[in-house]
Amino acid sequence: MAAAVAAAAQNWRRVPSSTGPVPRSRHGHRAVAIRELVIIFGGGNEGIADELHVYNTATNQWFLPAVRGDIPPGCAAHGFVCDGTRILVFGGMVEYGRYSNDLYELQASRWLWKKVKPQPPSIGSLPCPRLGHSFSLYGNKCYLFGGLANESEDSNNNIPRYLNDFYELELQHGSGVVGWSIPMTKGILPSPRESHTAIVYCRKDLGNPKMYIFGGMCGCRLNDLWELNIETMTWSRPETKGMVPLPRSLHTANVIGNKMYVFGGWVPQTMEDEISARDGEWKCTSSFSYLNLDTLEWLALNSDCQEDRKNLLPGPRAGHCAVAVGTRLYIWSGRDGYRKAWNNQVCCKDLWYLDTEKPPAPSQVQLIRATTNSFQVKWDEVSTVEGYLLQLNADSPAPTVTGGIVVPETALLNSQGIKLDLHSQTNHMVPNNVQVTSNSLLKLEAKENITEPENVATQEATKKNHLDSKGFKESNAPSLLPVCTLGPQTSANVAELHDLDIRTVNPDASVSSTVSSTQTMVTQQAVKTESSSTNGAVVKDETSLTTFSSKSEVAETTFIMPSTKVSTGHTNNSTMHLSKTTPLRQIATVKTRERQWYDVGIFKSNTALVSQYYLLPEEKSGLSNKVENADVPDYSLLKKQDLFPGTVYRFRVAAINGCGVGPFSKVSEFKTCIPGFPGAPSTVRITKSVDCIHLSWEPPVSPSGNILEYSAYLAIRTTQVHENPNQLVFMKIYCGLKTSCIVTAAQLSNAHVDYTSRPAIVFRISAKNERGYGPATQVRWLQGKVDTKFSVKWDLSAL
């Protein structure tokens, strides 16, 4: 395990040129992470910086948020912690020789600063102004230790005093603080110091939080490790194993998993492995180690002597910032002790990251759109990855390559007698900053827009969740499957049309239904979108419940319209070429139930348009999962196989980062379509009136003949018990040739509010031609508070 981590430590990546207002280089700044955002404040380089900078790790973009409120002055070597979406700043140097003990709170959801004034301790005084202290968060408390104070009242006459006082700051939930206290501790307090690090770690199996302080400066640099048991408030010096890092200050320490990663700082000069005894012989370092917090064993990952790799590793630095985003460690700027005179520049400008673990398995592959010979698929994004490996296997044995000729072995299947289940689990994707109100026109352009789809795979157990066919009220009613959502505008960082989340379940694409000889699909659009999943939905007309079997003569598929957010294409032009230093799985043909997995390709984003997959020569078809860490295969040398209509394909996906290919997702099954059915209704609009809503849509772009009628359904509350709690019951509220209908207050009073993510009322609309029903567009209309009159209150200000 240690060897694997040490090898991974060589896979540092220098981030290429970023977009947006890149902050000037500095040292003494601090950083925290909120999801994919790195937030940086303070620091100095030719003056103390007072801007708040944000780096989006997903888009490689810097931006300056428009902050407001009690904006703090610039500071350096301050305390900086993150609690959810609020950030606390304490102390630091505000100008040379003048330190602060002010406390500020930033609500990052609104970029609102507020100066807060905690109550003083019941015994003792408030923390004095200081810099270089540690400020650590655990639960609803922050722990302040040490730092450097100025004993002189004259800021130009600095008289340093190293501190080892210890304070506890109690926080209020969400916003505000209660006050400071001075805990009664046991054991020997760590010696005074500044520019040390402190982290909090809690073992999952023991639930015993501990704070670890490492290194720092107290006239000389230190490399001692101190432990505080937070439950008992007992200090101790634990015994460690392995090679302890050199004494240092102005380094960083970050917890990822059960490891504390220590990078950089000021360390003593060494000669022949002996620490120089002369004062003043210190240097910046790029040495990198971790402490296993379960075993308390140190492991050195790289040192300063790796001259042959100096362009592949972050350079020596001190006073930099380091922050963990998931299992990825980011390092930015800091003072460069080796090149002080270079162009009068004393600070590094570079941004680096290191993946410390392989990525987790993504969610199941979800079907966005199916055609007769292709699938548009997606899966939930995995943070901090470089790409995704998508694989499939066919319902029948895949074709083999014989003498350069592709020989298909998959028979074309018709819609009769196809039995197929989708294996699913609910995966919720919630767009950020949804701003659409219920009076807005919710346009859903089929060729422009794709948003976060719901999981459209259905579980094997779905077939148990339906009544028998005698529950049918009308034989041509559409059987509705898992659905998608249509949504509104999202944040400014997302394409304008990304908000409309629509999905379609296509005939013959995924799950079968027993609707005589008709076929049905479900497209989802949602007003104020969100993702959810319904498996084997039950449909009800005005008089009776109607259920649809998930097995039948007619199969269905779910698909969504493409979006501007997603860059898709055939595998030959959308696959991603990764660095050869990234260990990857070779094209794998792992047998599953006598079937083999084939690579569709490696994709940069979390969507793919699949019309082909890659075949291995017959003599190499026995490759297995043992090729876990092989380099990226050269797909240009491999034969490709087209998809066939009416054929079942299974998909799985794995994420890739600097450590290699992670585990594969659960398997999803989809079936290609059979042509001839109408497309999904599009451009859905919902307009609210005083006592009803007006639901309208436009005809399918591809009607495949004359449209005979439209049907609209509303998900309703029911007391009927189903094995699948996500199964929705629908009431037909309209059937006719018009492309609009009124949904009355009486009908809305029975509406089911779907809470799988954000509260929403669910509608479905489908078109029927001579062959039967096509995809049903599903609309999730996001709601506010519950209202006794309509069951849901349309509070536009809250939406």
N, C-alpha and C positions, 0 to 999 in steps of 0.2 A: 504494500500500500504506500509506504513512504517513498519507494523508488518511483512509483507511478506519479505521485505528487511532485517529486523532484523533477521528473521528466516534463511534466506539464508546466512547471515553472519556467521552462525554456521557451514556452510558446507565448511570450509577450507580443502584443500587437501595438504598433504605433498608429494612432488614429490619423487618417489622412486629413487633408484640409477640410475644416468645418465651414459651414455657412453661418450667416448671422454675425452680430457684433461680438467678435472674440475678445474676451477681456485681456487687458495688458498683463504681462507676467508679473509675478509677485512672490512674496513669502510671508509666512505668518497668517495666512488666510485659513478659513475653515470650510468644510463641506459636509452636507448631509444628503441623503437620497429619499425622495418620495416617489415610489414606484420607479418609472423609467427616467425620472428627472433628477439631475444632480444640481443642487442649489449651493452656490458659493457666495460667501460674504467676507468682506474685510481683507486684511493683508496690506502689505506695503512694498513700495518700490518707487523711490523718488516721490514720497508722499504716501499717506495712508488712504487706501481706497474705501469709498463709502457706497459703491453701487452693489446691488444684488444681481448676480448673474445666474442664469439657468441654462444648463446644457441638457438637451434631450438626447439620451443615448440611443433611442430607437431611430431618430432621424438625422443624427449627427449635426445638430443645429443648436447654436447659441441664441438666446434672446434675453432682452432686458425687460422684465415685467414692469408694468406701470404701478409702482407701489404708492401707497397713500397712508395717512395717519401720522402717528408719532415716529417719524423716520429717524432711526438712531444715527449718530455721527459715525464716521468710519472708525474702525478699530482693528487692532492686530493682536494675535496671540490671546484670543478671547475664548470663552466657552460657547459651544454651539451644539445643541441637541435637537432632535426631531421626535415629536410625539404625535403620531398620526399625520395630520396635515398642518400642525402648528409647530413652529420652531422657536426655541428660546435662545437668547443671546445674553451672556453675562460677562461683565468686566472687559478686560483687555486694555491695550495702550491706545489712547485716543490722540495723543501727540507725544513727542519725545519727552520722556521723564514724567508724563502725567498719565496716571492709570485711572480706571473706572471701576465702580461697583454697581453700575446701573443694570437693570434687568429689563429686557424688551421681549415682546412676544409678536411673532409674525403668523397671521392666519394665511397660509399659502393658498387656500381655496379662493381667497378674495384679494390676496397680496396686500393685506391690511396690517400695518404696524401698530402696536400699542405699548406704551411704557407702563410697566406694572410695578407696584410698590408692595412687596411682601411685608408681612408683619415681622418685627424683629424677634429673636429668640426670647423665650421666657426667662432664660438665664444666659447672660453673656451679651455681647454686642453683635451688630451686623457684620458680615464679612467686610473686611477692609478692601479698598481698591487694589487691584492686582492684575498681573498678566502671567501667561505661561502656566495657568492652573489647569486641572482636569475637571470636567463637568460631565457627569455620566447619568444616564436615565435608566431607571428600572421601575416598572409599574407606574405609579402616580407620584414618584419621587425622583428628584435629581440629587446627585451626590457631588459636592464640591470638595476638592482636596488641593492643598498646597498652592504654589505659585510664587511670584516675586512681587514684593511691595517696595515702595520708595519711602524710606524713613524721613527724607527731607521734605519740608514744606515748599522748598524752592525746586521747581521741576528741572531747572538747569543744573542743580546740584544733586545728582542722583546718589542716594545712599541705599544700596540694595539690601533687602532683608528676605531671606528664603523662608517660606512658610511650610508648615505641616499641619495647619488647622483643618478641621473636618466638619462640614455642614451638611444638613439635609434640608431640601426645599420641597415642601408638599405642594402638589399641583391640584387645581380644581379640574373637574371633568370638562373637556372641550375647550375651555378658555379660562384664563386667570390663574392665580396662585393663592395659596393659603398663607404660608409664611415660612420663615427659616426656623430651624431648630439645631441644637448641637447634641448629637446622639451621645449617650454614654456607651463607650466602647471598652472592650476587654483586650488584653494583650498589649504588645508594644507597638506604638504608632510608628509608621514609616518615618525616616529622617526627612527634614525639610528639603524641598527641591522645587524646581520649575522646569518647564519644557519636557515633562514626562508624558506618559500615556496611561490612560485608565480605561478598561473595558469591563462590561458585565456579562457573565456567562451563566446559564442555568442548564444543567443536564436534564434532559427530558425524563429520564427514568427516575431521577432522584428529586427533582423539583427544588433544589437547594441553590439559590442564586449566590454567586460570589463575584466580587470585584477584584480585578488584578491590576496592580500598578507596576509599571516597568520603566526603569531607566530614569533619565532626567539629569539635571544640572544642579550642583550645590558647591560651587567653587571648582569642582572637578566633575567629570561626567560619570554616570552610574550605570550599572547593569544588574541591579538587584531586582528581585521579583517579590512583591508583597500581595497577600491575599486577605480580603475581608469577607467573612461570612456575614451576609446581609441579614439573615434571620437572627443570628445570635450576636451580631455586631462585635465579632471577635477578629482581631488582626493576627496574622501569623506570617512567617517566611517559609513557604513550602520548599521542600527539596525537589530539585528537578534532575532530569537525566539528559544526556546528550550535551552537545557543545553550546554553551551559553553565548549569545551574541556579544560583541565587543561593547564596552560602555558607550553610551550615546545619549544625545539630547536632540530635540527638534526632529524626531523620527515620527512615524505613524504606526498605529496598531489598530487592526480591524478584525472583527470576529466573522468568520464564514464557516457555518457548520460547527464543528467542535475544535476549530483551530483559530489561534490568534496570529495573524500575519503581521510581521514587523518589517518595515522597509525604511532604508535610508537613515538620514540624520548625520550629526557630527560625531565622529569617532576618532580615537587617537591614531596617530601615525604608527605603523608597525615596521620593525626591521627584523628580518629573519624570524618572523612569527613572535617576536617579543614586543610588547607595548613600550613605546618610547617613554622614558622617565622624565624627559625635559618638558617643562611647561610650555604651552602654546603650540605644540606640534599636533594639530588636529586637522582633520580633513572631512570633506563630505564623502559619503559612501553610497554605493548602490547595492550593498549587501542586503539579502532578503532571506528571512528565516520564518519559521512558524513554531508555535508552541502548541502541542496537542493538549487541550485543556482537560481531557479525561485522564491521560496518563502522565501529564506534566513532563513530556519529553520534547526537547528542542531538536529541530532539524534545519540545517542550513540548506537553502535552495539555490542560491547563487552568491558569488562573492565579487569583490572588485578586481580580482586577478584575471577575469575572463576577457582578455583583450581581444580575442578573436571573435567575440560576440558583442562587442560594445555597441554596434549599430543595431543589434537585435534585442537589446535590453535597455530599460530606462537608465539614463546616466546618473552619476552621483548627484545627490541633492539633499537639502535640509530645509525645514520649514515649508515643505510642500503640503498638499492635502491628499488624502486617500479616502475613498468611500466605496462601500460594497453595494452593488446593484444586483440583487439575486446572488448568484455564486460567482459573479464577475467583480474583480477588483480594479478600480480606476485610480490613476495617479495623475495629478496635474501640477505643473509649474514647480516652484520652490527655488531656493538659492543654489546656484551652481558654484561650488567652491573651487573647481578646477579652472574655470574660464572667467575669472573676475574681470580681467582686462580686455576681454574680447569685445570689441565694439562698445566699450563702456557698459556692457550688459552683464549683470550679476545674477540674473534669474533665468531659469529654464522656461521655454515657451511650449514645450511638448506635452501631449496628452497620450497616456498609455493605458492599456487594460490587459488583464490576465484572467483567463477562465481557470478556475480552481477545481472544477468538477465537470464531468460530462453532464449535458443537459437532461432534464427529466423527460419522460415520455409526453408527447403532445396529446391533446384530446383526440377522440376518434375522428376519422375523416368524415366530413359532412358533405352531402350532395347539394350543390347549388343549382345545377342545371344538367339535364341529360338530353342527348339527341340520339339518333339511331346509331351513331358511330363515335360519340365522344361524351365525356363527362366534364363539367366544371365542378371542381371540388374545393373545399377549404377545410381548415382546422383552426383551432384556437392558437393564437400566437404564443410562442414561448419566449420569454424575455431573454435578452442578451445572447442570441444565437446568430450564427453566420449563414445558416441555410437549413434546408430540410431535405431528407432523402425519402422520396415517395416510391412505394412498391405496390405491385398488384399481382394477383393470380387469377386465372380464369376458371369458370365453372367446369370447363372440360380441360383436359391436358393441353398445355400451351403448345403452339407450333414449334417445330425444331428446324434448325438450319441444316439443310442437306445439299451439299454441292453449291452453296450460295443461293439456293432457292428456298423461300419461305413456304413451308407446307402447313396450312392451317388444319388444326384438328378439331376446332370448335364448330359444331353444327349451328346453322341459323335456326333460331327458335321463333315460333309464332306466339301469339298471345293466348293461345288455348292451352290450358292445363299447366301453365307455368306456376310452380310453387316456389315462393321465395320469401325469406324473412330478412329484415334489417336488424342488425344488432346495434342497440343504441344506449346511450346514457345522455342525460341532459347536460348540455354545455351552454353556459350563459355568456353572451358577449354584449356588454352594455356600452353603447356609444357615449362619449363624454359630452357634457355641455349641450344636451338636447334643448333646442329652443323653439320647437314648433308648437303652436297652440292648436286647440281643436277647431278653431275657425280658419286655420291656414289651409291653403290648397296643397294637398299632399300628392305631388306629381311623381309618378313612378315610370320613368322612361325605360322601356325594356332593354334598350341597347346602350344605355348610358350608365346604369347605376347598379351597384351591388353593395349591400351593407351586411352587417353581421348576421349571418343566417343562424337559425336555430338548428339544433341537431336533427337531421332528417332521417337518421337510421332508426329502424324499429327493432325491438328486442325479439329474440326467439320466442319469449313468453307471450308476445303480443297475441298470438293466435288463441291464447286461453282467455283473453280479455273481451271477447265478443259473444254476443248472443247468436243463436242460430238464425238461419235465413228467414224463418217465419216472422221475424221482427220487422221485415221490410214493409214499408207502407207503399212505396212506389219503386218499380224495378229500375227506373232510369235515374234515380237520385244518385248523386256522386258520392262515392265512398272517400272519406277525407282522411288523409294521412297526417304524419308529422308536418308541421307547417313552418312558415317563415314569417318575418316581420318587415314592415315597411316603416321607415323612420324619417325623422326630420333632420335639419341641419345640425351638424356637430361642431367640434371646436375648429378654430381657425387653422390648425395644423393639418386638418383632414380635407380631402377634396370636397367641394361644395355639395356634390350629390351623394356623398358617402352615407348621409343620414337615412336615406330611404331604404329600408331593409325589406326586400321582397323575396319571396320564394315560390317556387312552383313545384308541385308534385306531378310528375309527368306520367302518362300512361305507359305501362310496360317498363317502368324504370326501376321500381324498387319493390313495392309490396303489392300483392295481388288482392283483389276484392271480388265479392260475389255479386256484382251488379249486372246480372244477366250478361249481355254481350257488350256492354258499354265499358269505357275506360275513363278513369278519372285521375287528375293530377292536382296538386295543390301548390299554388304559388303564394308566397307570403309577402304582404306589404304591411307595414305597420305604421300607424300614425304615432309618432313619438316613440321610437322604436326600442326594441329590446329583443333578446333572444330567449326562446324557451322551446320546449319540445312537447309534442303531444303524440302519443303512439296509439294507433288503432282507434281513431276518434269515433265517438258515437254521435249520430245525427238524429235530431228530433224534428218532426214537422209540428203543425199546430195541434195535432190530436194525439200523437203517440210517439213513443221512443222508437228510433230506428238505429240498428247497429249494423256494422259492415264487417264482415270477416276479413282478416288480413291474409287469407289464402283464397284464391279463386282463379277463375279463367282469365281474369283481366289484371294486369300488373300496373303499378303506379310508380312514378318517380318524382322526386322533389328537385326542383332547380330554381335558381335565382338569376336575375338578370345581372350581366356583368357591370362592374363599377369602375369609376375613375380612380378609386383608391388602389385597386389591385392591378398589378401589371401581369397580364396573363398571356398565354400563347401556347403554341404547340411545343412539345418538349425540345424540338430541335432549335428553337430560338428563345426559349425562356429558361433553360437550365442555367445554373450558375457555375462559373469556373472558380473554384476555391484555390487558396494557396496550397502548394504542394506540401507545406509544412503541417497542414492539418491532417491528422490521421483519420482516415475514413474507411467505412466498410466498402469493400469492392462490390460490384454488382452481385447481389446475393440471390441464390436460387434455393432457398431453404424449403424443405418439404414440409407442408402442413396438410395432414390428412391426404397424403399421396399427391399433393400438389406442390408446385414450386413457385417461389416468389421471384418476380422480375422487376428490375428497376424501371420506373417511369422517368426518373431524372432527379437532379438536385436543383431545388428551387430557392430563390432568395426570399420570396414572400410566402405567406401562408395560404396561397391559392394556386391552383394549377388547372390548365385546360388539357385534359388527357384524351388524345386520339390515337396514341401509339405507345408502345413500350419496347424495351430493348431485349433482344434475344442473345443468348450465349451460343457459341458453336457447340455442337453436340458433344464433343470430347471434353468440354468444360462445364457441362451441365450439372456436375456433381459437387460444385463448390458449396460450401456450407457457411454457417455463422462463424467459423474459425477465422475468416478473413476480416475480423472486426476492425483492425487498425490499418488496413491496406490503403494505399493512396486512391485518389479519385480515379475511377475507370475512365478510359478514353472512349466516350460514347460514339465518337465519329467512326470508330473501327467496328462497331457492332451493327448487326442487322436490326431493323425495326419491324414490328408487327402492328397492323391496324386493328382497331376494335371492331367487333361485329354487332349488328343489330340483334336485339332480343337475347342478349347473352349476359349472364351474371358474372360480375367481376368483384373481387374482394380487394380492399385497400388497407394499407397500414402506412404510417409515416413515423419517422424518427428525426429528431433535431440534431444539428451539428454545431459544435463550437470548437474552440482551440484544443480541447481535450479529446475530440473525436466524435463518433456517432453515439448518441444516447440510446436508451431502450426504445423499442417500437411501441406505438399506440395499440389499443385494442383494434380488432379487425371490424371493418364495416363492409357491407355488401350492397351493391347497386346493380341495376339491370339497364342496359341500353334500351332505347325506345323502339316502337314500331310506328311508322309514319301514318298520318291520316287523321289525327285528332286535332281539335282547335287549340290554339295557344291560350295563355292566361289573359284575362282582362287586365288592362293597364291603366295608368294615370288615374289612380283612385283618389277621390276627394271626399273629405268629410267636413260638412258645415253644420255648426250647432245653431239651433233655434231655441226659443224659449221652452218648448215642451216636446221637442223631438230633435232628431238629427237627419240631415239629408246626405245619403250615401250615393255617390255616382262614380262611374268608371267609363272607360272607352273600350271598344271592341278589341279582340285580340289582333295583334299585328299579322298573325298567320292563322286565319280562320279555317283553312283547309276545307272550304266549302261554305254552305249557307249556315249561319247561326240560327238554330231553331228556338233557343230560349237561353235565359240566364237564370241562375239560382243564387240567392244570397242567404247566408246562414248566420246566426248569432249564437255564441257559446253561452249556455245558460246554467244556472245553479240546478243541482239535482241531488236527491237523497239516495239515488241508486249507487250501490257499492261496487266498485271495480277493483280488480286485482292491481291494475296499474293506476296509481294516484294521479298521474299526469294525463290520464285519458279525459278528454273533453266531451261534453254532450252538447250537440248543436240543435237549434230550432230553426226550421226554414221560415224566413221572414219575407221572402219574395221569390216569385217565379214568373217570368214573362220575357217579352222581347225588348222592353225598355232598358236603357242603360243607367237607370237610377231608381232609387226607392226611398221611401220615408221609413225611418225607424221610430216608432212611437214611444211615448213615455211608458205606456203599459208594457211594451216589449222590453224596454231598457230596465224596467224594474225587476225583471227576471234574469238580467245579465250576470254571468259569472265573471268575477274579477280575478284575473290570473295573476298570482303573486310569485310566479317562478323567478322573476327578477324584480322589475318595477311593476306596480299595479297597472293592469291593462284590460280593456274589453276587447274580445276577439271576434272578428267578422271573417267570413269566407265568401268568395264570389267565384263562380265558375261558368263557363260557356259550354253549350252543347251543339254539336253538329250531327250530321247523319250517322256518324260512327259512334257518337256518345259524348260524354263529358270530357273536357280537357282539363288542364291544370286549374286548380282553384287558388285564386289569389287570397292570401290571408292577410288581414290587417289587424295589427295590435295597436289599439288606441290608448295611449298612456293616460292615466287618470290621477286625480288628486285625492281628496278626502271622501270618505263614505257619506252619502247623503240619503236621508230616509225616503225622499221622494223618488229619486231615480236610482237608488242603490249606489250610485257613484256621483260625487259632486264634481262638476267641471269647473274647477278653480283655475282659471287661466293664469292667474298670477303665480300660482304654485307650480304650474307645468313648465 
